Amino acid sequence: MRQTATAYAPGSIGNVGPGLDILGLAVSGRGDEATFTMRDERGILIAGAGHPDLPTDPSRHATAIAASAVFARAGYRGGATLRVTKGLPLSGGQGGSAASAIAGAVAANYLLDAGLDDAALLECALEAESAVAGRHADNLAPSLLGGLVLVRSLDPIDVIRLPVPANLRVVLAHPDQQLQTRDARAVLPHDIPRDVVLHQAANVAAMVAGACLGDVALIGRALDDRIAEPARAALLPGFIAAKQAAMAAGALACSISGAGPTAFALVDDEVVGVRVAAAMAAAYAMAGLPTATRVATIDLRGATVR
């Protein structure tokens, strides 16, 4: 065991268009960090939750829940002090709770030298994500592994890391609003017409094919969500106009990042990305929403120990 350990996990895009709960993409530039320090008393003491709105109760904090699951698997009955540094917005649709959970699991695993493999770490982090956001791994898996990840199964855990075209870039536009994951999931339809389901399945397959073939244009054509995006757009003022602006500015595709409110667009050129970001910000401004934008590469490393 070590006296202290720190891990970083990147933010991510959940769903990635048609891949509701099964496709995730890690994004470079911002993420969450967790630091554990051994202490004499049992249990996890949260000395820094990462944000004033996050709980200091370890049974309700994603990082602590994931770390507690690692402690249990390792048979560790001691304690640790936790400090979290949040680089991702709360309820922003950028995989913040997942990044916090992954950072907690990876840091705890390193602290105890527990030797848990990726599947076990995902299971520990999934306990946390289930408690705070819902039982899905489309943000967890890319945050841990990096890149574009397909979640084939949760029982048992089976995730496949897909290749990513080198020229793929992501434009993120985060309007000044929050949307709780539970609220975004509440509007999803319970009954879906067969033709919509088949169309969605074909597009997920095409996205996987585009990734494996290095065909960015195919990925763009396939990023067509007819289940979650239509249902959630009504909760996101300015999104439809921002999507139209992104496409007019040269984006290959545009959709809602995870549960929102962040929107994302795919481009194959940095210069185009800057133009698309400006167009999206202008569209949100017309709706009265200040918007933070950035053009990012794909994070291929995933979670790292620091």
N, C-alpha and C positions, 0 to 999 in steps of 0.2 A: 504494500500500500504506500501511497505518496501522501505528503502533507497538504498539497494543493494541486489543483488541476483546472485548466481553462479550456473550453471548446467553443468554436464558432460554427454556426450553421447559416447558410444563405437563405434568403427569401425565395419564393417560388410562385409560379402561376399554377393554380389548380384548374382542373377540367380541360384546359387548353382547347377551347372551342367545344367540339362534340364529345370530348372524352370525359363526360360527367363522372367524377369520382375515380376515374381510372387512368387519366393521363396527367402528368405533372412535369413542369419545366423549371429547373433551377436557374435563377437570375443573379448575375454578378452585381457587386457594388454595395449591397446592403444586406445585413443579416442580424442575428441575435447572438449574444455571447453569454456563457454561464461559467462562473468560477465557484468551485467548492474548496473549502478549507476544513480540514479535520477539526473536530472539537470534542471535548470530553463527554458532554451530555449526549444522550440518545436523541435520535430524530434529526430532522432538517430544520434549521433556523434560518428564515429568510431575512437577511440583513439589508438587502436591496432588491426590491421586486422588479425593478426595471422601468416602472412608470407609476405615478401616483394613483392611477385608476386600477392597477392590478392588485390582487389580494396578497396579503402577507401570511395568510393561512396556507401552510404547505399542502393541505388536502385539496386546495382549490387552485393552486398555481401550476400551470402546465409543466414548467421546468422541474419543480419539486416532485410532482406526481411521477414523471418519467424517471427521475433519479431514484425515487423510492422503489420503483419496480426493479431497477438495476440492483439496488442494495439487497432487495429480497432474494433475487436470483443468485446473488453472490454470497448470501448467507451473512451479510454484514449487519450487525446489530448496534453499531455505534452511531455517531452523529457527524454532521457537517454543517458548516455555515455556507449559505448560498448568496451570491450577488449576481444579478442579471443586468446586462447592458442591452437595451432595446434599440436596434437600429431600424426596425420595421414599425410601421404605424399600427395602432390598435384598430381592429375591425376595418382594415383597409383593403382586404382582398389580396394581400401579398404574402400569405402563408406565415403570418407572425406567430400564431400559437404553435404551429408545427415546427418552426425554426427554434422556438424556445424549448419545446419538448425534445427535439433532436439534440440540441446543444446540451441539455441536461443529461440525457441518456449517455451521450458520448463522453462528457466530462466525468460523470460518475463511474463509467466503465474504466476510464483511464486512471481515475483516483484510486480505485480498488485493485487495478490490474486484473479485472475480472475475466477478460478474454472473451466477452460475448461477441458473437458474429453479427453480421448485418441483419439477419432475420430476427435474431433475439433483440437487438437494439430497436428495430422497428416495432416489435411487439410491445416493448416497454414504452416507447413513445406513443404507440397507438392507445395505450391505457389513458395517457394524458389527453390526447386529442379527442378521445371518446367522451371524456368528462367535460371538456370545455367547448368543443366545436362540433362533435359528431364523429361516428366511427368510419373514417375514410382515410386513405393513405396517399392520395394524389398530391398532397403537399409534403407529407413526411418523407416519402421515398426519394424524390429528387433532392430534398434538403440534405438527406443523409448521403446519397450516392452521387449527386451531381448529374447534370445533363437532362435529357428527356427520358422519362421512365413510364412504362406501362405497368399498371397494377392488375395482374391477371387474377389474383385471388387474395383474400384476406384470411381464409380458413382452409388450408394453411397459407401463411405468407408466401407469395410467389410474385416477385417483381422483376421486370426485364428492363435493363438499361439499354436504350436505343442510341445509335449514332446520331450526331447532330451536324448538319452542313456547316462548314467553317464560316461561311459568309452570313449566316443567320443572325439578325439583330432583333432586339425587342424594344419597343417604345412603350414606356409605362406612363400613364397619365392618372394621377391621383387627385380628384377634385376634393374640395374642402368639405367632406361629409364622411359619416361613418355608417356602416350597415352591418348589423349583427348577423353572423352566419345562420343562427337559428331562424331569423326573420326571412333571410333569403331562401332558406330551405323550405320554409312553410308555404311559399307560393308555388313550389314545383308541382306540376300536374301529377295526379295519381293514375289517371288513365290516359294512355298515349296511343293514337292510331297506328295501325300496323305499318302504313307507308312511311310515317315519320320515324318509327323505330328502325326500319330497314335502311332508310336514308342515313340515319345517324350511325348505324353500324358500318355502312359502307364508307362513310367519311373517316371514322376512326381507323379502319383498315387502310384507307388511302393515306392517312397521316403517317402511320407506321411504315407503309411502303415508301412514302416520300423521304422519310428519315433514313431508311436503309439504302435508298438509291441516291441520296444526296440531292434530291430534286426539291428545291425550295419552292418552286412554282406550284408543284403538286401539293405540298403542305399548305400553301396559301389557298388553293382551290378547295381543299378538303376541310379547312377550318370554317365550317358552316354548322352552327349549333341551332337546332330547331326545337330543343326541349327547354333548357335552362334559360338561355338568353331571352327568348320572347317573354317568358314568365317574369324575369327579373328586371327587364328594361323599365317597366313602369315604376319600379322603386328607385330608379337612378336618373334623376333629372339631368338632362344634357347629354346622356350617353348616345342616343340615336343620332343626334347632330354631330357629336364628336366622331362617331364611327363613319358617318358620311364624309366628314372632313378628312379623316385619315385616308380613306380610300381615294378621294379626289386628289390628295397630295402624293399618292404613289404607294401606299401601303399594299402589301400582298393580301392581308387579311386583318380583321379587327374584331375583338369580342370583349367580354367581361372577364376580368382576372378573378378566378375563384368565385366567391360570393359577391364580389364588388366591395366598395364602389370603384376601385381602380379598374380602368380599361387598359387593354394592351393591343398593340398592333405589331405585326411582323413585317420586317423589311429585309432586303438583301444588300443594303448599302448604308454606310454611316451618314452620308450626306442626305440621302432620302429620309433617314430616320430623324434627323434634325428638323427637316421640313415638315414631316408628319407630326412630330411633337408640337411644333408651333401651331399647326392647324388645329390639333385637338385642344390645345390650351385656349385658342381663340374661340372655339365652339363652346367650350364650357364657360368662358367668360361671358358669352352672350346669354347664358342661362343664369348669370350672377354667381358663378362658382369659381373662385380662385383655384388654380390647379398647379400642382407640382409635376413636372415632367422630367424624364431622363431617357437616354438611349443607352441600352445595356447589352453586353455580350452574354452568352450562356455560361453559367458557372459549371465547369466540368469537374471540379474537385469535390464538391459537396462539403460535408462537415469535416472540420480539421481540429486537431488538438494544438493549442498554442502554449 
